[in-house]
Amino acid sequence: MSDLWEKVDESEKEFIQGCGPFTDQHGQPSIHGNTIVHPWNSKGRGFLTFFAIFWNAFVFTFLTATWSGSVTVNGTPYKSMQDAYANDPSVLIFLLFPIIGITLGYICTALWFNKTKIKHSYKGLEVTRGPIPWPNSFELIPIDEIVQCYVQVYSSHSQNKRPVYAYRVVAQCMNTSEKIIENGFPNYREARILEQWLESKLNIEDKAVHGEVAS
């Protein structure tokens, strides 16, 4: 499969029992009510956190040792990293290392603490992501613009020579645009539970969407 999201074949949909990874506003497992919450419990966050700690520890140790101590850059010895910065502009590339470390740390923090809250109200479908600031941290989708909801799948890489899939739930709007309600699901079952909740709240007929492909 290419690195493009494709609709899952839901021509024979079955109702899935249980609440999956979803909770209510009080953190209790639930798929009922007008508000549900999805914690960002990414399977890869443990490894990514370990890597971020290792990376930042290495960068901190390196900068601490060279900031006031001697360092050789491009074959030229300098009294300190500050001296190297002043005489060789190419040394600025070292700034990428702390920037990468800070970015990794930010992503890890979001994966551990962030949640997506999906609320059905008279205003529409409110999707809030936080508390750590994140792109599209709040979206409001008017109910009368939503035509259908469905699950999409893609495989970004392989593990042990087998493709690793990710799933997300999307709302198709009247202007033919797609709004991502939530992503990061490791299996179809979890995504399907959210799709069922959306269909029940939005009074959308549960049917297959044109253009679906097999999962």
N, C-alpha and C positions, 0 to 999 in steps of 0.2 A: 504494500500500500504506500502511496506517496505521502509526503508531509502535508497533505491537505485534509481538512476535516470533511468527512462524508457522513451522510445520514445513515443511521442504523436501520436495517430491514426490520420494520415493526408491523409487517402485514398481518401477522397473527399475534396481536398483543395479548398478554396475560396479566391479570391483576396480581401484583406482588404484595404480600402481607408484610407487616412490620414497619418500623420507622427508620431502619437503616442507621446512618450516622447522624440523623437530624434530632434536634432537641427543641424544646420551647424556650421562651425568653428566660426561664429560670434554670436552664441547664438540664432539665429532665427529659429523657428520651420521649419524643412525641412527634407525630406527623399531623396532629389535629390542630384546630385553631386557625386564626388568620395570620399568624406569624410563626415561622420556623427558622431555626439557626443551624448553619453548617460550619463546624470547626474545621480549620485548615490542617487536618491531621495528615500531612504529606508523609508517605513512607520514606522518602529520601531525605527528610529533614535531619535525621540523626547523623548520617554520613556527611551531609553538607555542613552541618554545624561543626563537626569534628574537623573537617577540612578548613573551614573559616578560622577556627581557633588556631590551628597549625600555621596557616598562612599569615595571620596577623601577628602571631608570636615570632615567626621568622622575620617578618618585615620590621617589627619593633626592635628586635635584637640587632638586626643589621644597621638600622638607622641610629640606634643608640651608640653602637660601637664606632660608627664612621662619622657621626655628626661633628665630633670634636677631635677624633683620632685620624691618623693618616689613612689614605685610601688611594688606590690606583684605578684610573679610569682611562680606557682606550690606550693603555700602555704608558700613561703619564701619571707620575706620583703627585699627590696633593697633600697639603697639611691636614685637610679635613673635607668633609662633604660640602660644607659651605664654600670653601675655597674652590672646589671642583665646579660647583654651580656657577660661581662668578666667572670662571675662565673657560668653561666648556658647556655651551648651551645644550649639547646632546645629553648631558647628564639629567636633564629634566625628564627624560624617559623613565627614570626611577620613580617619579611621582605616580606612575601608573600602578605600581605595586600597592601603595597604601590606599589608592582610590579603589582598586579591585577588592582589597580587604574590607574597606568600609561598606562597599556595595554588598559583598557576601554576608557581612554581619547584619546588614539591614534586612536582607531577604530572609535570613534565618530567623531573625526576631519576628518578622511577619508570619512565617510559617508556624511558629510556636504559639503566637498570641492572637492572631487574627481570626475573625469569624465572618461569615457572610450571613446577614439577616435579610430574609425575604418576607415582606409584609404585603398582604392584600388589604387595601383600604378603598375608600370612595375616591381617593385621588388617583389610584391606579396601582400598579405593581411597583413597590418601593424596594430597591436592592441596595443595601448598605454593607460596605466592606471596611473593617477596622478592628481594633482601634489604631493600629499602626497605619499611617497614611499610605494609600495605594492608588494606582491609576483606576479611574472610574470608581472612586470610593462611594459615590452615591449616584444612582440612576432612578428616574421615575418614568415608567412606561404606562401611558394611558391605556386603560383596559379596552376601550373601543378600537384601539389600533392593533391589538393582538389577534391574529387570524388563527394561528396554530402553534403548538409546542411540540418539539421532538428532540430526540437524542442524536448526537453526532459522535463519531469515533475517529481517531487517527493513531498512527504508530510512528513515533519519532525515532526509535532506535530498536535494536535487538539485544536480547540478553540470553546467553547460552544458545545462540543461533535461533532463538524464537522471538518474534515481534512482541514488544511491550505496548499495550494499548492504553489510551486515556480517553475518557468520555466527558461530554459536557451537554448541558441542556440549553436549548436555544428557543427563542420566541420569534416566530415569523410575523412581521408587521404588514400592515396594509400597503405600505409603499415598497414592499418586497424586500426591505432590509431585514437583517437578522440581528437580534439583541441577545447577547450571551447572558443568561440568567445565572448560571454557575458552572464552573469547570473543575478539573482536578479530580474527577471520580476515577478510581482504579478499575471499576467494573460496571457493566451495564445495569446490574440490579440497583445500585445506589442511584444512578442517574434516572432510571425508570420510576423510582419512588417519588422523586421530585417532579417528574413529568406528570405522574398521576395526581399529585397534590395541586399542581397548576391547573390541570384540566378540570378538576372538581371545583376549584375556586373561581375559575374564569368561565365556567359553563361551556367549555369547548368540547365538541364531539370528539371522542377518542377514535381516530382513524389514521390510516397510513398517509404519509405525505409524498407527493409526487417526486420522483427522482431518488428514492431511497435505494441504498445498496445493501448487500448482505454484510452482516457483521462477522 
